[in-house]
Amino acid sequence: LAGLLSTATSATIGVTMLAVTGEAAWSSFGSIWLTWWLGDAAGALIVAPLLVLWATTRIGTLRERPFEALLLFCVVAATGSLVFAHPALRHYPLPFLCIPPLIWAAFRFGQREVATSVAVLATIATWATVRGTGPFVMGSDNESLLVLQAFMGTIAALTLPVAALVWERKAIEQERSSLLRLERAARAEAEAANRAKDDFIAMLSHELRN
């Protein structure tokens, strides 16, 4: 929400200045504003999470499952190439095929891997759309990139929260398991202390009787 609101503010100020200084016509305010805002918003939803998550997240799951991670990114790249760059599939509405690899990344890895997968798909899709291939090719390059950015931004906004919820649930389960282990250890320690106390009392009673 912060990214969407801040980019709307910058787009409004920027386009207003263009219109006031005569660099753009007031009649084109809406179309220029939409292009400006959607470009910034797509960057906030695709590029910013990629940079922030790689700078702040430990490389844990990649080290634990390197071969699965490699397979995931190969599938993401292959899916993006087929959907956006394959000439035989350019007229078919197949962008929904990009969703399953992202859900795989969300459940098996985390937000960082989802953000990376979205960035890879966006790079392939943008390259293919600029070259005139893929399902988002419209009448002009501007229209094509607007539709593409809207799609990729929507995908990022949907899959990143899924990854966050999945890993928050896993973190809660791990914390619960850790608390259960601590409780079992404390109970075992208390039982051992009780047994030691009983043994001491029995030995002391025996010595006193002697």
C-alpha positions in Angstrom: 0.0 0.0 0.0 2.8 2.4 0.8 4.4 1.7 -2.6 1.1 2.2 -4.4 0.3 5.5 -2.6 3.8 6.9 -2.8 4.1 6.2 -6.6 0.6 7.8 -7.1 1.9 11.0 -5.3 5.1 11.1 -7.4 3.1 10.5 -10.7 0.6 13.3 -9.8 3.4 15.8 -9.0 5.5 14.9 -12.0 2.7 15.0 -14.6 1.3 18.2 -13.1 4.7 19.9 -13.5 4.9 18.6 -17.1 1.5 20.1 -17.9 2.2 23.4 -16.1 5.5 23.9 -17.9 3.9 23.0 -21.3 5.9 19.8 -21.8 2.7 17.9 -22.0 -0.9 18.7 -22.8 -3.5 18.8 -20.1 -5.7 16.6 -22.3 -3.0 13.8 -22.1 -2.8 14.1 -18.2 -4.7 10.9 -17.6 -2.8 8.6 -20.0 0.6 10.1 -18.9 -0.3 9.8 -15.2 -1.3 6.1 -15.7 1.9 5.3 -17.5 4.0 7.0 -14.9 2.2 5.6 -11.9 2.0 2.0 -13.3 5.7 2.0 -14.2 6.7 3.2 -10.7 4.2 0.8 -9.0 5.5 -2.2 -10.9 9.0 -1.3 -9.8 7.8 -1.0 -6.2 6.1 -4.4 -6.4 8.8 -6.3 -8.4 12.2 -4.6 -7.9 12.0 -3.3 -4.3 11.0 -6.7 -2.7 13.9 -8.3 -4.6 16.5 -5.9 -3.3 15.1 -5.7 0.3 14.7 -9.5 0.7 18.1 -10.4 -0.7 19.7 -7.8 1.6 17.9 -8.9 4.8 17.1 -12.6 4.5 19.5 -15.5 5.4 20.3 -18.0 2.6 18.9 -21.0 4.6 16.5 -22.8 2.3 18.8 -22.5 -0.7 21.6 -24.3 1.1 19.2 -26.9 2.4 17.7 -27.6 -1.0 20.1 -26.4 -3.7 19.0 -28.8 -6.4 15.3 -28.1 -5.9 16.1 -24.4 -6.0 18.0 -24.8 -9.3 15.1 -26.8 -10.7 12.6 -24.1 -9.6 14.4 -21.4 -11.4 14.9 -23.5 -14.5 11.1 -24.1 -14.5 10.4 -20.4 -14.0 12.7 -19.5 -16.9 11.3 -22.2 -19.2 7.7 -21.2 -18.3 8.4 -17.5 -19.0 10.1 -18.4 -22.3 7.2 -20.6 -23.5 4.5 -18.1 -22.5 6.1 -14.9 -23.6 8.8 -15.7 -26.2 7.7 -18.8 -28.0 6.4 -17.7 -31.5 3.9 -20.6 -31.8 2.2 -19.7 -28.5 2.0 -15.9 -28.9 -1.7 -15.8 -29.7 -2.8 -18.0 -26.8 -3.7 -16.5 -23.4 -1.3 -18.6 -21.3 0.0 -16.2 -18.7 -1.8 -18.2 -15.9 0.9 -20.8 -16.4 3.3 -18.5 -14.6 1.4 -18.9 -11.3 2.2 -22.6 -10.4 6.0 -22.1 -10.2 5.5 -19.0 -8.0 3.2 -21.0 -5.6 5.9 -23.7 -5.6 8.4 -21.1 -4.6 6.1 -19.7 -1.9 5.4 -23.1 -0.2 8.9 -24.6 -0.5 11.2 -21.6 -0.2 10.0 -18.1 0.8 9.4 -14.5 -0.2 12.9 -14.0 -1.4 12.7 -16.8 -3.9 9.2 -15.7 -5.0 10.5 -12.1 -5.6 13.4 -13.5 -7.6 11.1 -15.7 -9.7 8.7 -12.7 -10.4 11.7 -10.6 -11.4 12.9 -13.4 -13.8 9.5 -13.7 -15.3 9.2 -9.9 -15.6 12.5 -9.7 -17.4 11.7 -12.4 -19.9 8.2 -11.0 -20.5 9.4 -7.4 -21.0 12.1 -8.5 -23.4 9.7 -10.6 -25.4 7.0 -7.9 -25.4 9.4 -5.2 -26.6 10.3 -7.6 -29.4 6.7 -8.0 -30.4 6.0 -11.5 -29.1 3.8 -12.8 -26.3 0.1 -12.4 -25.2 0.5 -8.8 -24.1 1.4 -7.3 -27.5 -1.1 -4.5 -28.1 -1.4 -1.6 -30.6 1.6 0.3 -29.3 4.7 -0.4 -27.1 3.3 1.8 -24.4 0.0 -0.1 -24.2 1.8 -3.4 -24.3 4.1 -2.5 -21.4 1.2 -1.1 -19.4 -0.7 -4.3 -19.6 2.4 -6.4 -18.9 3.3 -4.3 -15.9 -0.2 -4.6 -14.5 -0.1 -8.3 -14.9 3.3 -8.7 -13.3 2.5 -6.3 -10.5 -0.7 -8.3 -9.7 1.2 -11.6 -9.7 3.8 -10.1 -7.3 1.1 -8.6 -5.0 -0.7 -12.0 -4.8 2.2 -14.4 -4.4 4.4 -12.5 -2.0 1.7 -12.4 0.7 1.1 -16.1 0.2 4.8 -16.8 0.8 4.7 -14.6 3.9 1.7 -16.4 5.3 3.1 -19.8 4.6 6.4 -19.1 6.3 4.8 -17.3 9.2 2.8 -20.4 9.8 5.9 -22.5 9.6 7.7 -20.2 12.1 4.8 -20.6 14.5 4.9 -24.4 14.2 8.7 -24.4 14.7 8.3 -22.2 17.8 5.6 -24.5 19.1 7.8 -27.5 18.6 10.7 -25.8 20.4 8.5 -24.9 23.3 7.3 -28.5 23.5 10.9 -29.8 23.5 11.7 -27.3 26.3 8.7 -28.4 28.3 9.6 -32.1 27.9 13.2 -31.3 29.0 12.0 -29.4 32.0 9.6 -32.2 33.0 12.4 -34.8 32.6 14.7 -32.6 34.7 12.0 -32.2 37.4 11.4 -36.0 37.4 15.1 -36.6 37.7 15.4 -34.2 40.6 12.4 -35.9 42.4 14.1 -39.3 41.9 17.4 -38.0 43.2 15.6 -36.5 46.2 13.8 -39.8 46.9 17.1 -41.7 46.6 18.7 -39.2 49.0 15.9 -39.5 51.6 15.9 -43.3 51.4 19.7 -43.4 51.9 19.5 -40.9 54.8 16.7 -43.0 56.4 18.8 -46.1 56.0 21.8 -44.5 57.6 19.8 -43.1 60.5 18.3 -46.5 61.2 21.8 -48.0 61.2 
